[in-house]
Amino acid sequence: MKKAALILSIIFTILTFVGAGYVLYNGGKANAGYAIVPMVFALACIAFYRNRK
């Protein structure tokens, strides 16, 4: 379970940067949620991983 949380946090972190790049590429016209939602999930997975450590 700990390893799955680590893998999910890495995936969501990558999605956060991709979402931020998408928002910046569109000049801020895209919704910022494309970057914020994966960041929230990444933070939750990181917190879960650190609690299990």
Buried (B, 14 or more C-beta within 10 A) or exposed (E): EEEEBBEBBEBBBEBBEEBBEEBEEEEEEBEEEBBEBBBEBBBBBBEBBEEEE
